Amino acid sequence: MTLVLTENPTVKSIGASGQISLGKEFAGRQVLVDSPAKGVWIIRTAAIIPDNEAWLHEEKTLNSLKKAIAWAAKNPAKSSNPDDLPATKNSGVKRKARSA
């Protein structure tokens, strides 16, 4: 890890409760806090991905999603009537007759 220092460091005070304010532009954000040495903290903004959504970020899934989005962009939705669709033997879908 390369440590990059800014030209104008900011002095902050740690409050009695152990908190430090980073500014309103970071309000509500999640951060990773690393401590590579005693008294040294590296704070980075981060996007935390829940375990049950991690599969969405796998390469195979991302590629499939990109293809699906590209297809959807080229094939806009059209109006249709489900009753006009042919029923298939194994569809498992039972359609009710429409009442006028």
ABEGO torsion letter per residue (X at the ends): XBBBBBABBBBBBBBAAGBBBAEAAABGBBBBBBBABBGBBBBBBBBBBBAAAAAAABAAAAAAAAAAAAAAAABBBBBBBAAABBBBAAAGBBBBBBBX
